[in-house]
Structure formats: structure tokens, C-alpha cells
Amino acid sequence: MEQIINKKTEILKSDLFELINKVEDKNILLAIYTILSPYRVTEQQDFWNDIPQELKQEIKDAKQEVREGKIKSHENIMQKYKL
């Protein structure tokens, strides 16, 4: 186990990739997938990381307003402006 801990990250990744490629048991593959899937980067995560902090705060504030019920429905706005 100590040998594994002392390996460089890139070598460890490479070794894991090789091991995973040899696995045929679907249950083991699903277990590995379950463990590693939170590290998967999605487009939404990339988008969030790229927007300015000020915009992030505005989005957070808007979400809080929704939770507090400080919103109007699309229908109400359309009626108000007769659209």
C-alpha cells in the first residue's frame, strides 16, 4: 500500500486506467463509476466557473428571492403589460 501512496499522480492515474480497462465485472465497474462520477466536469460547472463573481452573486440573490416567494408569475406579468 505504501508503494501506491508514494506514486506520482500521473503514474497512479495511468495504472488505474489500465486496471479499469481489464475489469469485466459490471458491478465493479458500476462501483468505480459511482465513486468517480462526482469528479466529472459538466458544461454547467464550466459555465459557473467562467462567469464573473458579481454575476454569481446576482444569481444567488435571485435564487434566494425565489425561495422567499418574492417573484411574480409569467402570467401575471403578461396580464399587467397586456401582452
N, C-alpha and C positions, 0 to 999 in steps of 0.2 A: 504494500500500500504506500509506503514511503516513496518508492520509485515513482509512482503515479503522481503523488503530490509535488514532487520536485521537477516534473516535466514542464517544459515551456508550454505556454498556452497553445501556440500554433501546432506543436507536435501532438499535444493532447487532443486537439480538435481533429487532426488528421487520423489519429488512432481510433477515435470514437466513430468517425465516418466509416472507416474500414470495418470496424466491428458491426456497426449497424447494417452495413451492406451485406454482411454474412448471415444476419438473423433471418430466419424463415418463419418463426413463430409469430403469428399475428397478434397474440396477446402481449408478447414482449414489445413488439413494435408500437402497439397502442399505448402501452405504459410509458415508453420513451417519448412518444408524441405528446402525451398528456403532460409529462414533466417539462418538455421543452417548448410547448406551444405558447406559454406566456411571453417568451422572448422573441416571438415572431413580430416583425415590424409591419404595421399596416399603413395604408395610404393616409388614414385618419391621423395616426400617430405622427407620421411625417409632416402632415399639414400643420398640426398643432405646434410642432417644434419650430416651424418656419415662420409663424406669424408673430408680429411684434407683441411685447408684453402688454402694452396699452390695450390692444385689441383683445387679448386673452382676458384681461380684467373686465372689459365691457361684456364679453360673452358670459363670464362667471356672474356678473351683476344681473344680466338678463335672465339667466337660469334661476337665480335667487328670486327675482320678481315673479317668475312663473310659479315657483314653489309657494310663494306668498299670495298667489291669486291676483296679482296686480297686472292682469292682462285683459284685453278685450278680444272677443272672437272676431274672426274674419267677417262673419255675417253682420255683426254689429257695426263694424267699420264701413262695410259696403252700404248698409242702410243709412248711416249717418251722412255719407257723401253721395248717396243715391246713385251708386254705380252698379 
